[in-house]
Amino acid sequence: MNKRDLQRFRKLLLEQRDQIQGNAKKTLSGDIHVDPDDFPDEMDIASSEVNLQFAGRLREREQGLLAKIDAALKKIDEGEYGECMVCGEQIGVARLRARPVAELCIECKSEQEKLERRTG
């Protein structure tokens, strides 16, 4: 992979990280607690709790993605970005454009998914 591609992926990863962190700041600056006195009935309370659980799951997923972004940025710094963790071959640029945090080439990812389907 050439330097221009690496710079492009670094910029893309940094933009994604900034966007996720910005979303997290917006969420945290909002009112994220449930006070039963704020709602007139049990349905409103239940609905609010479901929304809070959903927001929590999104934050967990975003935390995972942030870790993957940081790992990809570290690989760029170490000159290992774009190498498949299983076979060591280069991950295709098209795949990295679609998923810049990809750690497996398309063949190894396909094999992993087949194995996951078989094992449940």
N, C-alpha and C positions, 0 to 999 in steps of 0.2 A: 504494500500500500504506500502511495507516495505522500509527501509532506502536506500537499494541498488537501488531499482526502482526510488526513488526520486532523488538520486544522478545522476542516468543515465539520467533522464528527465531534471534535472538542467543543466547538461553538454550539452545535445542536444539543449536546449533552448538558452544557452549562445553561442554555436557555430552558431546557426541560426542568433542570434542578431549580432554577429561579422561579419558574412558574409554579412548581409544586410547593416550594417554600412560601411563595406569595399566597397561594390558596390556603396553606396552613395558618398563616398569620391572620388572614381574613376570618377563618373559622374560629381561631382562638380569641380574636378581638370581639367576636359576637357573643351573644348571651347563650351559653351552652348548658345551663342548668335547668332543671325542672322543679318548679315550685308549685305544689298542688293548689295553692291559693290563687295562682294566676289563671286557672282554668275553671270554667263553670261546671263541667261534668267529667265523669270518668273516661268517656270516649276521647275528649280532648287531651286528657293526661296520657292515655294509651297511645294516641297518635303522636304526641310529642316525644314519648319515650322511644317509639319505633324510629322516628326521624333521628334521634340522638344515637341510637344503635347503628343505624345506617351510616351516619357521619363518622362514627368511631371506626367502622369497618373500612371506610374509604381512607381514613387517616392511616390505618394499619397498612393498607395496600400501598399508599403513597410512601410510607416509611421504607417498605421493602424495595420500592422502585428507587428511592433515594440511595439506598445502599448499593443497588446495582449500578446506578449512575456513577457513584463515587468509585466503585471497583473498575468501571470502564475507563474513567478518567485516569486512574492509577495505571492501568494497562497502557494507555496512550503514553504516559510519562515514562514507563519502563520499556516501551517499544514492543509490547506484546499484544496490542489491541488488534482484534480481527483474527486471532488464532483460535481454532476450535479447542476446547478444553479436553475433548476425548481423543480425537485423531491427530491433532496438531496442524491440520491443513488450514489454509486461509478461508475465512468465512466470506462469502460473496458480498460485494459492495451493495448489491441490490437488497440483500437480506439485512445488512447493517443500516441501510437507509430506512427500511421498514421498521426495524427494531435495533436501534443503536446499542442497546445493552445485551444483545445476543451473545451467548457464550459458546453456542454450538453451531456447527455448520448445518445446513438444511438436511443432509443425509443423517447425521448423528441425532438431530432433533427428531426426525421422522422415526428413527429406530427407538428413541426414548419414548415417544408417544405410543408406538405400537406395544412396547413392553408394558407401559402403564395401563393400556386398554386390556391387555391379557391378564394382568395381575389385579386389576380393579382399582 
